[in-house]
Amino acid sequence: MEIDLLKNYPKSKRNTKGRSEIMSEEVKAIARQYGKDFFDGDRLYGYGGFSYMPRFWQPVVPDLISHFNLKADSSLLDVGCAKGFMLYDLLQHMPEMQVSGLDISEYAIENAKPEVKDLLQVGDAKALPYEDDSFDVVMSINTVHNLEKDECAAALQEIMRVSRGKAFITVDAYRNDEEQERMMQWALTAKTIMHVDDWKSFFKEVGYTGDFYWFIP
């Protein structure tokens, strides 16, 4: 189902036009290395400093717990976990849960939040290193759209393969021409960006049956 599980994640006003004026193919290439430049380098290449702040995920975690009916014996995987901040906040609420994180970025995993670092690993969303039905819930926030469309399909199928049916993703999308223009001005790493209706058709085509929502700057 379409549901905004991140409705309580703090929103910031984004200067999409200003970003588009300095965003070159070279800048995109550096950002897509997902190294120090992307996380902790100049704002031009990504976050401009990716540090733990409780105000981001702590308001979201109760909604995740409620929506997925998470319990102490539940298991959850975060695909594209970066430094593990969401998983850390989840464990603050439910310390007995089994959580795992995977990210393509060696830099992010090496510099992960120390309390969850041992629960994270470097890996590829297109070939998740887990058995079928390994997790009660699989999440992937603003990650799979960073792949080419056929690769994105593979990642979505992998998410469903390793989950026990419950999943949640967010992807870059737009609903009208104005949102499309803003998205194209903002998107730094995304390779697959579609209208929300096209995303829904794509989900059906590739067999993704989990929950979903959109990132729209």
C-alpha positions as CSV (number, residue, x, y, z in Angstrom):
1,M,0.0,0.0,0.0
2,E,1.0,3.6,-0.5
3,I,1.7,5.0,3.0
4,D,3.9,7.7,4.4
5,L,5.7,6.1,7.3
6,L,8.1,9.0,7.3
7,K,5.5,11.7,7.9
8,N,7.2,12.6,11.2
9,Y,10.7,12.8,9.7
10,P,11.7,16.5,9.8
11,K,11.3,18.2,6.5
12,S,13.6,20.9,5.2
13,K,13.1,23.5,2.4
14,R,15.3,22.6,-0.5
15,N,16.8,25.1,-3.0
16,T,16.5,22.8,-6.0
17,K,17.3,25.5,-8.6
18,G,20.5,26.5,-6.7
19,R,21.6,22.9,-6.6
20,S,20.9,22.4,-10.3
21,E,23.1,25.3,-11.2
22,I,26.2,23.6,-9.7
23,M,25.3,19.9,-10.2
24,S,27.5,18.6,-13.1
25,E,28.0,15.1,-14.4
26,E,31.4,15.1,-12.6
27,V,29.7,16.1,-9.3
28,K,27.2,13.2,-9.8
29,A,30.0,10.8,-10.5
30,I,31.8,11.7,-7.3
31,A,28.5,11.5,-5.3
32,R,27.8,8.0,-6.7
33,Q,31.0,6.7,-5.2
34,Y,29.3,6.9,-1.9
35,G,32.5,7.7,-0.1
36,K,33.7,10.4,2.2
37,D,32.8,13.2,-0.3
38,F,29.2,12.0,-0.4
39,F,28.7,11.6,3.4
40,D,31.1,14.0,5.1
41,G,32.5,16.2,2.3
42,D,31.3,19.4,0.7
43,R,27.5,19.8,0.5
44,L,28.0,19.9,-3.2
45,Y,28.6,16.1,-3.3
46,G,25.9,15.0,-0.9
47,Y,25.0,15.4,2.8
48,G,27.8,17.8,3.7
49,G,28.2,16.0,7.0
50,F,26.3,12.9,8.0
51,S,26.1,12.7,11.8
52,Y,23.7,11.2,14.2
53,M,20.9,13.4,15.3
54,P,18.0,11.9,17.4
55,R,15.5,14.4,16.0
56,F,15.4,12.6,12.6
57,W,14.5,9.0,13.2
58,Q,13.3,9.0,16.8
59,P,9.9,10.5,15.8
60,V,9.6,7.9,13.0
61,V,10.3,4.7,14.9
62,P,7.0,4.5,16.7
63,D,5.1,4.6,13.4
64,L,7.3,1.8,12.1
65,I,6.7,-0.3,15.2
66,S,2.9,0.3,15.0
67,H,2.5,-0.3,11.3
68,F,4.5,-3.5,11.2
69,N,3.4,-4.7,14.6
70,L,7.1,-5.1,15.6
71,K,7.8,-7.1,18.8
72,A,10.9,-8.0,20.7
73,D,11.3,-11.2,18.7
74,S,10.9,-9.4,15.3
75,S,13.6,-9.1,12.7
76,L,14.2,-6.2,10.4
77,L,16.7,-5.5,7.6
78,D,17.6,-2.0,6.4
79,V,18.9,-2.0,2.8
80,G,20.9,1.2,2.3
81,C,21.4,1.6,6.0
82,A,24.3,4.2,5.6
83,K,25.8,4.6,9.1
84,G,23.0,2.8,10.9
85,F,21.2,5.7,12.5
86,M,17.7,4.4,11.9
87,L,18.5,1.0,13.3
88,Y,20.2,2.5,16.4
89,D,17.0,4.5,17.1
90,L,14.9,1.4,16.6
91,L,16.9,-0.5,19.1
92,Q,16.4,2.3,21.6
93,H,12.7,1.5,21.5
94,M,13.0,-2.3,21.2
95,P,16.5,-3.4,22.3
96,E,15.8,-7.2,21.9
97,M,14.9,-6.9,18.2
98,Q,17.1,-8.6,15.6
99,V,18.2,-5.9,13.2
100,S,20.6,-5.9,10.3
101,G,21.8,-3.3,7.9
102,L,23.5,-3.4,4.5
103,D,25.0,-0.6,2.4
104,I,27.1,-0.4,-0.8
105,S,29.3,2.2,0.9
106,E,32.4,0.8,2.6
107,Y,33.0,4.3,4.0
108,A,29.5,4.4,5.6
109,I,29.9,1.0,7.3
110,E,33.5,1.8,8.5
111,N,32.1,5.0,10.0
112,A,28.9,3.6,11.3
113,K,27.4,4.4,14.7
114,P,29.6,2.3,17.1
115,E,26.6,0.8,18.9
116,V,25.3,-0.9,15.7
117,K,28.4,-1.2,13.6
118,D,28.6,-5.0,14.2
119,L,25.1,-5.4,12.9
120,L,26.0,-3.8,9.5
121,Q,27.8,-5.1,6.4
122,V,28.8,-3.9,3.0
123,G,26.7,-5.5,0.3
124,D,24.7,-5.0,-2.9
125,A,21.0,-4.5,-3.0
126,K,20.8,-6.5,-6.3
127,A,22.1,-9.6,-4.6
128,L,21.3,-9.6,-0.9
129,P,23.5,-12.0,1.1
130,Y,20.6,-13.6,3.0
131,E,18.4,-16.7,2.8
132,D,14.8,-16.5,1.5
133,D,12.4,-15.3,4.2
134,S,15.1,-14.2,6.5
135,F,13.4,-11.1,7.9
136,D,9.9,-10.1,9.2
137,V,10.4,-6.7,7.6
138,V,12.8,-5.2,5.0
139,M,13.1,-1.5,4.6
140,S,14.9,0.6,2.0
141,I,14.8,4.3,2.2
142,N,15.8,6.4,-0.9
143,T,18.1,3.6,-2.1
144,V,16.8,1.4,-5.0
145,H,16.2,4.4,-7.3
146,N,20.0,4.9,-7.3
147,L,20.1,1.8,-9.7
148,E,19.4,1.6,-13.4
149,K,15.8,0.4,-14.0
150,D,16.6,-3.3,-14.6
151,E,18.9,-3.3,-11.5
152,C,16.1,-1.6,-9.6
153,A,13.8,-4.4,-10.5
154,A,16.4,-6.9,-9.3
155,A,16.7,-5.1,-6.0
156,L,13.0,-5.0,-5.4
157,Q,12.7,-8.7,-6.1
158,E,15.6,-9.3,-3.7
159,I,13.8,-7.3,-1.0
160,M,10.7,-9.5,-1.4
161,R,12.8,-12.7,-1.5
162,V,14.5,-12.1,1.9
163,S,11.4,-10.7,3.6
164,R,8.5,-12.7,5.0
165,G,6.1,-10.5,3.0
166,K,6.4,-7.1,4.8
167,A,8.5,-4.3,3.2
168,F,8.7,-0.6,2.9
169,I,10.6,1.5,0.4
170,T,10.8,5.2,-0.6
171,V,11.8,6.3,-4.1
172,D,12.3,9.5,-6.1
173,A,9.1,10.3,-7.9
174,Y,6.8,13.1,-9.1
175,R,3.1,13.6,-9.6
176,N,3.1,16.6,-12.0
177,D,5.3,18.7,-14.2
178,E,6.3,21.1,-11.4
179,E,7.4,18.2,-9.2
180,Q,9.3,16.6,-12.1
181,E,11.2,19.8,-12.7
182,R,12.2,20.1,-9.0
183,M,13.1,16.5,-8.9
184,M,15.4,16.7,-11.9
185,Q,17.0,19.8,-10.4
186,W,17.6,18.0,-7.1
187,A,18.4,14.3,-7.9
188,L,22.1,13.8,-7.3
189,T,22.5,10.0,-7.3
190,A,19.2,8.6,-8.6
191,K,19.2,6.8,-11.9
192,T,15.5,5.7,-12.0
193,I,13.0,8.5,-11.5
194,M,9.4,8.0,-12.5
195,H,5.9,9.4,-12.2
196,V,4.1,7.8,-9.2
197,D,1.7,5.9,-11.5
198,D,4.6,4.5,-13.5
199,W,6.3,3.4,-10.2
200,K,3.1,1.6,-9.2
201,S,2.9,-0.2,-12.5
202,F,6.6,-1.1,-12.2
203,F,6.1,-2.6,-8.8
204,K,3.4,-4.9,-10.2
205,E,5.5,-5.8,-13.1
206,V,8.5,-6.9,-11.0
207,G,6.5,-8.5,-8.2
208,Y,7.1,-6.0,-5.4
209,T,4.1,-6.3,-3.1
210,G,5.4,-4.3,-0.1
211,D,4.5,-0.8,1.1
212,F,5.9,2.3,-0.6
213,Y,6.0,6.1,-0.6
214,W,7.7,8.9,-2.5
215,F,10.6,11.3,-2.0
216,I,9.6,14.5,-3.7
217,P,11.8,17.6,-3.0
